[in-house]
Amino acid sequence: MSVHHHDLTTRDNEGPVEVAIACEGPVEPADDLLIRLLPARREAFVSVPAGHENFPLVLSVYEPLEAWIDRHGLIAIDSPYEIYPGSGGADFDIAYPVNS
């Protein structure tokens, strides 16, 4: 499962959020279920350390990841998202799709 943040989402800002679940096989839109196909892409990600999962501390994870992307000459090409479950035993990872 992944949660895509299309704008800043805080207690004071209701940014649009999209929840996605990967699946195999045919799926058809129904009622408020929308289907979006994502092409394979490269991403930069980091596991969220224990104790940083909740707002506002989770915001401190984005800045170092964005700095890493900049230092490596990459460009974020879409909104960041959270991937559940995370890698290495983390509850979730934060990822940005980046240019190849």
Gaussian input, Z-matrix of N, CA and C with variables (Angstrom, degrees):
# hf/3-21g

backbone

0 1
 N
 C     1     B1
 C     2     B2     1     A1
 N     3     B3     2     A2     1     D1
 C     4     B4     3     A3     2     D2
 C     5     B5     4     A4     3     D3
 N     6     B6     5     A5     4     D4
 C     7     B7     6     A6     5     D5
 C     8     B8     7     A7     6     D6
 N     9     B9     8     A8     7     D7
 C    10    B10     9     A9     8     D8
 C    11    B11    10    A10     9     D9
 N    12    B12    11    A11    10    D10
 C    13    B13    12    A12    11    D11
 C    14    B14    13    A13    12    D12
 N    15    B15    14    A14    13    D13
 C    16    B16    15    A15    14    D14
 C    17    B17    16    A16    15    D15
 N    18    B18    17    A17    16    D16
 C    19    B19    18    A18    17    D17
 C    20    B20    19    A19    18    D18
 N    21    B21    20    A20    19    D19
 C    22    B22    21    A21    20    D20
 C    23    B23    22    A22    21    D21
 N    24    B24    23    A23    22    D22
 C    25    B25    24    A24    23    D23
 C    26    B26    25    A25    24    D24
 N    27    B27    26    A26    25    D25
 C    28    B28    27    A27    26    D26
 C    29    B29    28    A28    27    D27
 N    30    B30    29    A29    28    D28
 C    31    B31    30    A30    29    D29
 C    32    B32    31    A31    30    D30
 N    33    B33    32    A32    31    D31
 C    34    B34    33    A33    32    D32
 C    35    B35    34    A34    33    D33
 N    36    B36    35    A35    34    D34
 C    37    B37    36    A36    35    D35
 C    38    B38    37    A37    36    D36
 N    39    B39    38    A38    37    D37
 C    40    B40    39    A39    38    D38
 C    41    B41    40    A40    39    D39
 N    42    B42    41    A41    40    D40
 C    43    B43    42    A42    41    D41
 C    44    B44    43    A43    42    D42
 N    45    B45    44    A44    43    D43
 C    46    B46    45    A45    44    D44
 C    47    B47    46    A46    45    D45
 N    48    B48    47    A47    46    D46
 C    49    B49    48    A48    47    D47
 C    50    B50    49    A49    48    D48
 N    51    B51    50    A50    49    D49
 C    52    B52    51    A51    50    D50
 C    53    B53    52    A52    51    D51
 N    54    B54    53    A53    52    D52
 C    55    B55    54    A54    53    D53
 C    56    B56    55    A55    54    D54
 N    57    B57    56    A56    55    D55
 C    58    B58    57    A57    56    D56
 C    59    B59    58    A58    57    D57
 N    60    B60    59    A59    58    D58
 C    61    B61    60    A60    59    D59
 C    62    B62    61    A61    60    D60
 N    63    B63    62    A62    61    D61
 C    64    B64    63    A63    62    D62
 C    65    B65    64    A64    63    D63
 N    66    B66    65    A65    64    D64
 C    67    B67    66    A66    65    D65
 C    68    B68    67    A67    66    D66
 N    69    B69    68    A68    67    D67
 C    70    B70    69    A69    68    D68
 C    71    B71    70    A70    69    D69
 N    72    B72    71    A71    70    D70
 C    73    B73    72    A72    71    D71
 C    74    B74    73    A73    72    D72
 N    75    B75    74    A74    73    D73
 C    76    B76    75    A75    74    D74
 C    77    B77    76    A76    75    D75
 N    78    B78    77    A77    76    D76
 C    79    B79    78    A78    77    D77
 C    80    B80    79    A79    78    D78
 N    81    B81    80    A80    79    D79
 C    82    B82    81    A81    80    D80
 C    83    B83    82    A82    81    D81
 N    84    B84    83    A83    82    D82
 C    85    B85    84    A84    83    D83
 C    86    B86    85    A85    84    D84
 N    87    B87    86    A86    85    D85
 C    88    B88    87    A87    86    D86
 C    89    B89    88    A88    87    D87
 N    90    B90    89    A89    88    D88
 C    91    B91    90    A90    89    D89
 C    92    B92    91    A91    90    D90
 N    93    B93    92    A92    91    D91
 C    94    B94    93    A93    92    D92
 C    95    B95    94    A94    93    D93
 N    96    B96    95    A95    94    D94
 C    97    B97    96    A96    95    D95
 C    98    B98    97    A97    96    D96
 N    99    B99    98    A98    97    D97
 C   100   B100    99    A99    98    D98
 C   101   B101   100   A100    99    D99
 N   102   B102   101   A101   100   D100
 C   103   B103   102   A102   101   D101
 C   104   B104   103   A103   102   D102
 N   105   B105   104   A104   103   D103
 C   106   B106   105   A105   104   D104
 C   107   B107   106   A106   105   D105
 N   108   B108   107   A107   106   D106
 C   109   B109   108   A108   107   D107
 C   110   B110   109   A109   108   D108
 N   111   B111   110   A110   109   D109
 C   112   B112   111   A111   110   D110
 C   113   B113   112   A112   111   D111
 N   114   B114   113   A113   112   D112
 C   115   B115   114   A114   113   D113
 C   116   B116   115   A115   114   D114
 N   117   B117   116   A116   115   D115
 C   118   B118   117   A117   116   D116
 C   119   B119   118   A118   117   D117
 N   120   B120   119   A119   118   D118
 C   121   B121   120   A120   119   D119
 C   122   B122   121   A121   120   D120
 N   123   B123   122   A122   121   D121
 C   124   B124   123   A123   122   D122
 C   125   B125   124   A124   123   D123
 N   126   B126   125   A125   124   D124
 C   127   B127   126   A126   125   D125
 C   128   B128   127   A127   126   D126
 N   129   B129   128   A128   127   D127
 C   130   B130   129   A129   128   D128
 C   131   B131   130   A130   129   D129
 N   132   B132   131   A131   130   D130
 C   133   B133   132   A132   131   D131
 C   134   B134   133   A133   132   D132
 N   135   B135   134   A134   133   D133
 C   136   B136   135   A135   134   D134
 C   137   B137   136   A136   135   D135
 N   138   B138   137   A137   136   D136
 C   139   B139   138   A138   137   D137
 C   140   B140   139   A139   138   D138
 N   141   B141   140   A140   139   D139
 C   142   B142   141   A141   140   D140
 C   143   B143   142   A142   141   D141
 N   144   B144   143   A143   142   D142
 C   145   B145   144   A144   143   D143
 C   146   B146   145   A145   144   D144
 N   147   B147   146   A146   145   D145
 C   148   B148   147   A147   146   D146
 C   149   B149   148   A148   147   D147
 N   150   B150   149   A149   148   D148
 C   151   B151   150   A150   149   D149
 C   152   B152   151   A151   150   D150
 N   153   B153   152   A152   151   D151
 C   154   B154   153   A153   152   D152
 C   155   B155   154   A154   153   D153
 N   156   B156   155   A155   154   D154
 C   157   B157   156   A156   155   D155
 C   158   B158   157   A157   156   D156
 N   159   B159   158   A158   157   D157
 C   160   B160   159   A159   158   D158
 C   161   B161   160   A160   159   D159
 N   162   B162   161   A161   160   D160
 C   163   B163   162   A162   161   D161
 C   164   B164   163   A163   162   D162
 N   165   B165   164   A164   163   D163
 C   166   B166   165   A165   164   D164
 C   167   B167   166   A166   165   D165
 N   168   B168   167   A167   166   D166
 C   169   B169   168   A168   167   D167
 C   170   B170   169   A169   168   D168
 N   171   B171   170   A170   169   D169
 C   172   B172   171   A171   170   D170
 C   173   B173   172   A172   171   D171
 N   174   B174   173   A173   172   D172
 C   175   B175   174   A174   173   D173
 C   176   B176   175   A175   174   D174
 N   177   B177   176   A176   175   D175
 C   178   B178   177   A177   176   D176
 C   179   B179   178   A178   177   D177
 N   180   B180   179   A179   178   D178
 C   181   B181   180   A180   179   D179
 C   182   B182   181   A181   180   D180
 N   183   B183   182   A182   181   D181
 C   184   B184   183   A183   182   D182
 C   185   B185   184   A184   183   D183
 N   186   B186   185   A185   184   D184
 C   187   B187   186   A186   185   D185
 C   188   B188   187   A187   186   D186
 N   189   B189   188   A188   187   D187
 C   190   B190   189   A189   188   D188
 C   191   B191   190   A190   189   D189
 N   192   B192   191   A191   190   D190
 C   193   B193   192   A192   191   D191
 C   194   B194   193   A193   192   D192
 N   195   B195   194   A194   193   D193
 C   196   B196   195   A195   194   D194
 C   197   B197   196   A196   195   D195
 N   198   B198   197   A197   196   D196
 C   199   B199   198   A198   197   D197
 C   200   B200   199   A199   198   D198
 N   201   B201   200   A200   199   D199
 C   202   B202   201   A201   200   D200
 C   203   B203   202   A202   201   D201
 N   204   B204   203   A203   202   D202
 C   205   B205   204   A204   203   D203
 C   206   B206   205   A205   204   D204
 N   207   B207   206   A206   205   D205
 C   208   B208   207   A207   206   D206
 C   209   B209   208   A208   207   D207
 N   210   B210   209   A209   208   D208
 C   211   B211   210   A210   209   D209
 C   212   B212   211   A211   210   D210
 N   213   B213   212   A212   211   D211
 C   214   B214   213   A213   212   D212
 C   215   B215   214   A214   213   D213
 N   216   B216   215   A215   214   D214
 C   217   B217   216   A216   215   D215
 C   218   B218   217   A217   216   D216
 N   219   B219   218   A218   217   D217
 C   220   B220   219   A219   218   D218
 C   221   B221   220   A220   219   D219
 N   222   B222   221   A221   220   D220
 C   223   B223   222   A222   221   D221
 C   224   B224   223   A223   222   D222
 N   225   B225   224   A224   223   D223
 C   226   B226   225   A225   224   D224
 C   227   B227   226   A226   225   D225
 N   228   B228   227   A227   226   D226
 C   229   B229   228   A228   227   D227
 C   230   B230   229   A229   228   D228
 N   231   B231   230   A230   229   D229
 C   232   B232   231   A231   230   D230
 C   233   B233   232   A232   231   D231
 N   234   B234   233   A233   232   D232
 C   235   B235   234   A234   233   D233
 C   236   B236   235   A235   234   D234
 N   237   B237   236   A236   235   D235
 C   238   B238   237   A237   236   D236
 C   239   B239   238   A238   237   D237
 N   240   B240   239   A239   238   D238
 C   241   B241   240   A240   239   D239
 C   242   B242   241   A241   240   D240
 N   243   B243   242   A242   241   D241
 C   244   B244   243   A243   242   D242
 C   245   B245   244   A244   243   D243
 N   246   B246   245   A245   244   D244
 C   247   B247   246   A246   245   D245
 C   248   B248   247   A247   246   D246
 N   249   B249   248   A248   247   D247
 C   250   B250   249   A249   248   D248
 C   251   B251   250   A250   249   D249
 N   252   B252   251   A251   250   D250
 C   253   B253   252   A252   251   D251
 C   254   B254   253   A253   252   D252
 N   255   B255   254   A254   253   D253
 C   256   B256   255   A255   254   D254
 C   257   B257   256   A256   255   D255
 N   258   B258   257   A257   256   D256
 C   259   B259   258   A258   257   D257
 C   260   B260   259   A259   258   D258
 N   261   B261   260   A260   259   D259
 C   262   B262   261   A261   260   D260
 C   263   B263   262   A262   261   D261
 N   264   B264   263   A263   262   D262
 C   265   B265   264   A264   263   D263
 C   266   B266   265   A265   264   D264
 N   267   B267   266   A266   265   D265
 C   268   B268   267   A267   266   D266
 C   269   B269   268   A268   267   D267
 N   270   B270   269   A269   268   D268
 C   271   B271   270   A270   269   D269
 C   272   B272   271   A271   270   D270
 N   273   B273   272   A272   271   D271
 C   274   B274   273   A273   272   D272
 C   275   B275   274   A274   273   D273
 N   276   B276   275   A275   274   D274
 C   277   B277   276   A276   275   D275
 C   278   B278   277   A277   276   D276
 N   279   B279   278   A278   277   D277
 C   280   B280   279   A279   278   D278
 C   281   B281   280   A280   279   D279
 N   282   B282   281   A281   280   D280
 C   283   B283   282   A282   281   D281
 C   284   B284   283   A283   282   D282
 N   285   B285   284   A284   283   D283
 C   286   B286   285   A285   284   D284
 C   287   B287   286   A286   285   D285
 N   288   B288   287   A287   286   D286
 C   289   B289   288   A288   287   D287
 C   290   B290   289   A289   288   D288
 N   291   B291   290   A290   289   D289
 C   292   B292   291   A291   290   D290
 C   293   B293   292   A292   291   D291
 N   294   B294   293   A293   292   D292
 C   295   B295   294   A294   293   D293
 C   296   B296   295   A295   294   D294
 N   297   B297   296   A296   295   D295
 C   298   B298   297   A297   296   D296
 C   299   B299   298   A298   297   D297

   B1=1.4496
   B2=1.5235
   B3=1.2984
   B4=1.4577
   B5=1.5261
   B6=1.3276
   B7=1.4625
   B8=1.5194
   B9=1.3336
   B10=1.4631
   B11=1.5270
   B12=1.3222
   B13=1.4675
   B14=1.5201
   B15=1.3326
   B16=1.4578
   B17=1.5225
   B18=1.3015
   B19=1.4676
   B20=1.5237
   B21=1.3055
   B22=1.4557
   B23=1.5245
   B24=1.3153
   B25=1.4536
   B26=1.5232
   B27=1.3188
   B28=1.4538
   B29=1.5223
   B30=1.3157
   B31=1.4605
   B32=1.5291
   B33=1.3451
   B34=1.4609
   B35=1.5229
   B36=1.3268
   B37=1.4546
   B38=1.5280
   B39=1.3191
   B40=1.4523
   B41=1.5176
   B42=1.3415
   B43=1.4526
   B44=1.5221
   B45=1.3378
   B46=1.4628
   B47=1.5259
   B48=1.3215
   B49=1.4556
   B50=1.5238
   B51=1.3298
   B52=1.4597
   B53=1.5281
   B54=1.3073
   B55=1.4552
   B56=1.5138
   B57=1.3430
   B58=1.4589
   B59=1.5227
   B60=1.3066
   B61=1.4564
   B62=1.5191
   B63=1.3215
   B64=1.4572
   B65=1.5229
   B66=1.3185
   B67=1.4611
   B68=1.5209
   B69=1.3228
   B70=1.4503
   B71=1.5126
   B72=1.3055
   B73=1.4540
   B74=1.5084
   B75=1.3193
   B76=1.4643
   B77=1.5318
   B78=1.3058
   B79=1.4614
   B80=1.5240
   B81=1.2854
   B82=1.4564
   B83=1.5284
   B84=1.3364
   B85=1.4654
   B86=1.5324
   B87=1.3110
   B88=1.4663
   B89=1.5203
   B90=1.3189
   B91=1.4614
   B92=1.5250
   B93=1.3439
   B94=1.4687
   B95=1.5307
   B96=1.3346
   B97=1.4578
   B98=1.5176
   B99=1.3273
   B100=1.4602
   B101=1.5185
   B102=1.3037
   B103=1.4562
   B104=1.5255
   B105=1.3271
   B106=1.4620
   B107=1.5158
   B108=1.3137
   B109=1.4521
   B110=1.5156
   B111=1.3100
   B112=1.4623
   B113=1.5197
   B114=1.3137
   B115=1.4682
   B116=1.5288
   B117=1.3139
   B118=1.4650
   B119=1.5213
   B120=1.3149
   B121=1.4609
   B122=1.5125
   B123=1.2973
   B124=1.4561
   B125=1.5206
   B126=1.3390
   B127=1.4597
   B128=1.5256
   B129=1.3135
   B130=1.4647
   B131=1.5201
   B132=1.3383
   B133=1.4579
   B134=1.5189
   B135=1.3052
   B136=1.4610
   B137=1.5269
   B138=1.3263
   B139=1.4653
   B140=1.5243
   B141=1.3096
   B142=1.4593
   B143=1.5284
   B144=1.3367
   B145=1.4629
   B146=1.5331
   B147=1.3126
   B148=1.4653
   B149=1.5247
   B150=1.3182
   B151=1.4602
   B152=1.5150
   B153=1.3484
   B154=1.4655
   B155=1.5273
   B156=1.3196
   B157=1.4625
   B158=1.5198
   B159=1.2987
   B160=1.4631
   B161=1.5274
   B162=1.3315
   B163=1.4619
   B164=1.5263
   B165=1.3011
   B166=1.4640
   B167=1.5274
   B168=1.3264
   B169=1.4668
   B170=1.5282
   B171=1.3309
   B172=1.4597
   B173=1.5270
   B174=1.3222
   B175=1.4702
   B176=1.5234
   B177=1.3376
   B178=1.4644
   B179=1.5257
   B180=1.3225
   B181=1.4615
   B182=1.5274
   B183=1.3089
   B184=1.4600
   B185=1.5263
   B186=1.3209
   B187=1.4671
   B188=1.5224
   B189=1.3411
   B190=1.4714
   B191=1.5286
   B192=1.3218
   B193=1.4660
   B194=1.5255
   B195=1.3282
   B196=1.4658
   B197=1.5270
   B198=1.3338
   B199=1.4715
   B200=1.5287
   B201=1.3260
   B202=1.4733
   B203=1.5244
   B204=1.3237
   B205=1.4688
   B206=1.5320
   B207=1.3290
   B208=1.4701
   B209=1.5236
   B210=1.3366
   B211=1.4744
   B212=1.5185
   B213=1.3027
   B214=1.4541
   B215=1.5276
   B216=1.3301
   B217=1.4592
   B218=1.5180
   B219=1.3211
   B220=1.4577
   B221=1.5201
   B222=1.3134
   B223=1.4654
   B224=1.5197
   B225=1.3247
   B226=1.4631
   B227=1.5220
   B228=1.3313
   B229=1.4675
   B230=1.5283
   B231=1.3230
   B232=1.4635
   B233=1.5264
   B234=1.3066
   B235=1.4647
   B236=1.5248
   B237=1.3402
   B238=1.4592
   B239=1.5273
   B240=1.3240
   B241=1.4587
   B242=1.5212
   B243=1.3065
   B244=1.4576
   B245=1.5199
   B246=1.3409
   B247=1.4559
   B248=1.5298
   B249=1.3349
   B250=1.4672
   B251=1.5209
   B252=1.3156
   B253=1.4508
   B254=1.5223
   B255=1.3088
   B256=1.4518
   B257=1.5216
   B258=1.3094
   B259=1.4613
   B260=1.5233
   B261=1.3046
   B262=1.4593
   B263=1.5199
   B264=1.3208
   B265=1.4578
   B266=1.5188
   B267=1.3294
   B268=1.4718
   B269=1.5256
   B270=1.3324
   B271=1.4622
   B272=1.5289
   B273=1.3465
   B274=1.4635
   B275=1.5187
   B276=1.3354
   B277=1.4619
   B278=1.5139
   B279=1.3220
   B280=1.4622
   B281=1.5128
   B282=1.3239
   B283=1.4564
   B284=1.5184
   B285=1.3232
   B286=1.4663
   B287=1.5259
   B288=1.3408
   B289=1.4554
   B290=1.5352
   B291=1.3275
   B292=1.4641
   B293=1.5211
   B294=1.3429
   B295=1.4549
   B296=1.5360
   B297=1.3117
   B298=1.4667
   B299=1.4978
   A1=108.41
   A2=116.37
   A3=120.45
   A4=109.39
   A5=114.04
   A6=121.34
   A7=106.87
   A8=116.58
   A9=122.55
   A10=109.23
   A11=115.46
   A12=121.17
   A13=107.52
   A14=116.39
   A15=120.93
   A16=112.64
   A17=116.99
   A18=123.88
   A19=105.95
   A20=116.30
   A21=120.21
   A22=109.35
   A23=116.22
   A24=121.89
   A25=108.28
   A26=116.32
   A27=121.97
   A28=108.50
   A29=116.02
   A30=119.60
   A31=111.63
   A32=116.15
   A33=121.00
   A34=113.53
   A35=118.72
   A36=122.29
   A37=109.58
   A38=116.24
   A39=121.45
   A40=111.11
   A41=116.46
   A42=120.07
   A43=110.50
   A44=117.20
   A45=119.36
   A46=111.24
   A47=115.73
   A48=123.21
   A49=107.54
   A50=115.43
   A51=121.86
   A52=108.14
   A53=117.51
   A54=122.38
   A55=107.46
   A56=115.96
   A57=120.49
   A58=110.18
   A59=114.83
   A60=121.80
   A61=106.99
   A62=116.15
   A63=120.33
   A64=109.49
   A65=115.75
   A66=119.36
   A67=109.02
   A68=115.03
   A69=121.61
   A70=108.00
   A71=115.89
   A72=119.95
   A73=111.70
   A74=116.06
   A75=120.38
   A76=112.47
   A77=114.88
   A78=122.03
   A79=106.41
   A80=116.32
   A81=121.18
   A82=109.72
   A83=117.97
   A84=120.16
   A85=110.21
   A86=116.93
   A87=121.82
   A88=108.57
   A89=116.47
   A90=122.30
   A91=109.82
   A92=117.72
   A93=119.66
   A94=112.60
   A95=117.48
   A96=122.19
   A97=109.16
   A98=116.19
   A99=121.59
   A100=109.04
   A101=116.97
   A102=123.02
   A103=108.04
   A104=115.83
   A105=120.13
   A106=107.65
   A107=116.96
   A108=121.82
   A109=108.95
   A110=116.48
   A111=121.44
   A112=109.02
   A113=117.28
   A114=119.13
   A115=109.81
   A116=115.38
   A117=119.37
   A118=107.70
   A119=116.80
   A120=120.01
   A121=109.70
   A122=114.33
   A123=122.47
   A124=108.28
   A125=116.94
   A126=119.64
   A127=110.07
   A128=114.20
   A129=121.94
   A130=105.11
   A131=116.37
   A132=117.90
   A133=110.98
   A134=114.45
   A135=121.72
   A136=107.99
   A137=115.34
   A138=120.10
   A139=108.42
   A140=116.59
   A141=121.12
   A142=107.87
   A143=117.21
   A144=119.55
   A145=112.27
   A146=115.03
   A147=120.98
   A148=109.47
   A149=115.72
   A150=121.24
   A151=114.17
   A152=117.15
   A153=121.44
   A154=112.49
   A155=117.58
   A156=121.26
   A157=113.98
   A158=118.20
   A159=121.46
   A160=112.13
   A161=114.08
   A162=121.92
   A163=108.85
   A164=120.10
   A165=128.63
   A166=113.89
   A167=118.25
   A168=120.17
   A169=112.83
   A170=118.09
   A171=120.35
   A172=111.28
   A173=117.47
   A174=119.89
   A175=111.99
   A176=117.87
   A177=121.11
   A178=112.25
   A179=117.95
   A180=121.41
   A181=111.11
   A182=117.61
   A183=121.27
   A184=112.52
   A185=117.58
   A186=121.02
   A187=113.25
   A188=119.50
   A189=118.52
   A190=112.88
   A191=117.51
   A192=120.29
   A193=110.26
   A194=117.30
   A195=120.65
   A196=110.64
   A197=117.71
   A198=121.42
   A199=110.62
   A200=116.84
   A201=120.98
   A202=110.15
   A203=116.59
   A204=121.34
   A205=109.58
   A206=117.07
   A207=121.43
   A208=111.56
   A209=117.18
   A210=121.44
   A211=112.46
   A212=117.58
   A213=121.56
   A214=112.68
   A215=116.89
   A216=121.30
   A217=113.84
   A218=116.81
   A219=120.94
   A220=110.14
   A221=115.72
   A222=121.73
   A223=108.05
   A224=116.09
   A225=120.37
   A226=107.63
   A227=116.59
   A228=120.67
   A229=113.03
   A230=117.14
   A231=120.60
   A232=108.09
   A233=115.88
   A234=122.15
   A235=110.93
   A236=116.75
   A237=119.49
   A238=110.22
   A239=114.95
   A240=119.38
   A241=109.86
   A242=115.00
   A243=122.65
   A244=107.44
   A245=115.86
   A246=121.61
   A247=108.09
   A248=115.24
   A249=121.99
   A250=109.72
   A251=120.26
   A252=126.84
   A253=109.68
   A254=116.25
   A255=121.18
   A256=111.65
   A257=115.96
   A258=121.36
   A259=110.28
   A260=115.91
   A261=121.14
   A262=114.47
   A263=117.32
   A264=120.44
   A265=115.14
   A266=117.76
   A267=120.96
   A268=109.83
   A269=116.38
   A270=119.98
   A271=110.57
   A272=115.99
   A273=119.85
   A274=110.11
   A275=114.86
   A276=123.85
   A277=108.04
   A278=115.90
   A279=121.73
   A280=106.68
   A281=116.91
   A282=121.40
   A283=111.15
   A284=114.36
   A285=122.96
   A286=107.00
   A287=118.33
   A288=118.51
   A289=107.85
   A290=116.25
   A291=120.40
   A292=110.10
   A293=114.83
   A294=120.38
   A295=109.47
   A296=116.18
   A297=120.55
   A298=112.20
   D1=146.36
   D2=174.62
   D3=-136.98
   D4=151.02
   D5=178.77
   D6=-121.18
   D7=115.92
   D8=-176.89
   D9=-99.05
   D10=125.75
   D11=179.08
   D12=-101.97
   D13=112.78
   D14=-177.15
   D15=-93.00
   D16=1.91
   D17=174.82
   D18=-167.33
   D19=168.87
   D20=178.29
   D21=-59.38
   D22=127.19
   D23=-179.86
   D24=-119.54
   D25=112.59
   D26=179.61
   D27=-137.11
   D28=-176.53
   D29=175.95
   D30=-63.07
   D31=-26.09
   D32=-177.06
   D33=-102.61
   D34=-9.26
   D35=-176.26
   D36=-131.33
   D37=118.21
   D38=-178.92
   D39=-91.70
   D40=68.86
   D41=177.78
   D42=-68.30
   D43=149.56
   D44=179.61
   D45=-65.68
   D46=137.48
   D47=-179.69
   D48=-127.99
   D49=139.97
   D50=179.45
   D51=-123.63
   D52=127.37
   D53=177.10
   D54=-103.45
   D55=129.91
   D56=-176.95
   D57=-126.52
   D58=142.62
   D59=176.99
   D60=-127.14
   D61=123.88
   D62=178.95
   D63=-71.71
   D64=144.75
   D65=179.21
   D66=-150.11
   D67=161.99
   D68=174.82
   D69=-116.44
   D70=151.43
   D71=178.48
   D72=92.61
   D73=177.46
   D74=-176.34
   D75=-72.17
   D76=138.51
   D77=175.69
   D78=-139.48
   D79=135.00
   D80=-179.89
   D81=-118.05
   D82=143.09
   D83=175.38
   D84=-59.55
   D85=142.58
   D86=177.86
   D87=-152.63
   D88=133.39
   D89=-179.45
   D90=51.46
   D91=-118.22
   D92=-178.65
   D93=-97.30
   D94=11.28
   D95=176.06
   D96=-83.49
   D97=120.71
   D98=177.93
   D99=-109.96
   D100=151.16
   D101=179.91
   D102=-113.54
   D103=129.17
   D104=175.89
   D105=-134.08
   D106=125.46
   D107=178.15
   D108=-95.51
   D109=129.21
   D110=177.45
   D111=-107.85
   D112=130.92
   D113=176.08
   D114=-71.59
   D115=159.90
   D116=173.57
   D117=-58.20
   D118=140.68
   D119=-179.00
   D120=-154.68
   D121=164.19
   D122=179.13
   D123=-89.11
   D124=143.65
   D125=178.44
   D126=-138.29
   D127=150.79
   D128=170.55
   D129=-106.21
   D130=131.45
   D131=-177.35
   D132=-144.30
   D133=162.06
   D134=176.56
   D135=-143.84
   D136=142.38
   D137=175.59
   D138=-74.74
   D139=139.99
   D140=178.44
   D141=-82.54
   D142=120.46
   D143=-177.56
   D144=-66.65
   D145=150.91
   D146=177.32
   D147=-53.73
   D148=137.53
   D149=-179.19
   D150=90.71
   D151=-8.04
   D152=-179.36
   D153=-112.32
   D154=12.11
   D155=-173.44
   D156=-73.37
   D157=-25.46
   D158=-173.24
   D159=-103.11
   D160=155.95
   D161=175.67
   D162=-69.68
   D163=138.17
   D164=6.88
   D165=-95.74
   D166=-4.22
   D167=-175.88
   D168=-62.27
   D169=-30.01
   D170=179.77
   D171=-60.79
   D172=-28.36
   D173=179.57
   D174=-61.61
   D175=-26.97
   D176=-179.57
   D177=-70.17
   D178=-10.27
   D179=178.33
   D180=-84.98
   D181=-29.19
   D182=-177.06
   D183=-67.35
   D184=-43.70
   D185=-174.52
   D186=-58.34
   D187=-49.89
   D188=178.71
   D189=-62.77
   D190=-34.79
   D191=177.55
   D192=-66.37
   D193=-43.58
   D194=177.82
   D195=-62.96
   D196=-38.90
   D197=177.86
   D198=-64.95
   D199=-39.93
   D200=178.15
   D201=-62.21
   D202=-43.50
   D203=178.51
   D204=-58.93
   D205=-46.94
   D206=179.37
   D207=-61.88
   D208=-46.63
   D209=-178.70
   D210=-59.69
   D211=-30.05
   D212=-177.97
   D213=-94.80
   D214=11.16
   D215=175.34
   D216=68.40
   D217=23.49
   D218=178.67
   D219=-96.43
   D220=164.94
   D221=178.45
   D222=-129.88
   D223=127.36
   D224=174.11
   D225=-68.78
   D226=126.33
   D227=-174.31
   D228=-105.90
   D229=2.67
   D230=178.55
   D231=-162.03
   D232=179.33
   D233=-178.80
   D234=-67.04
   D235=152.65
   D236=175.87
   D237=-71.50
   D238=160.82
   D239=177.13
   D240=-147.87
   D241=161.14
   D242=176.79
   D243=-105.69
   D244=138.70
   D245=-179.63
   D246=-114.83
   D247=125.02
   D248=-179.21
   D249=-115.45
   D250=135.57
   D251=-11.32
   D252=-73.19
   D253=164.54
   D254=-179.76
   D255=-82.38
   D256=176.17
   D257=179.55
   D258=-87.06
   D259=157.56
   D260=175.65
   D261=61.13
   D262=27.81
   D263=179.02
   D264=86.16
   D265=-0.33
   D266=178.03
   D267=-70.45
   D268=151.67
   D269=175.81
   D270=-60.92
   D271=-41.42
   D272=177.83
   D273=-158.53
   D274=162.39
   D275=174.43
   D276=-109.02
   D277=155.33
   D278=169.88
   D279=-108.85
   D280=132.49
   D281=-176.25
   D282=-134.26
   D283=149.98
   D284=170.46
   D285=-124.10
   D286=131.39
   D287=168.99
   D288=-70.58
   D289=136.42
   D290=-177.60
   D291=-127.70
   D292=160.43
   D293=177.88
   D294=-64.90
   D295=157.21
   D296=-177.82
   D297=-83.75

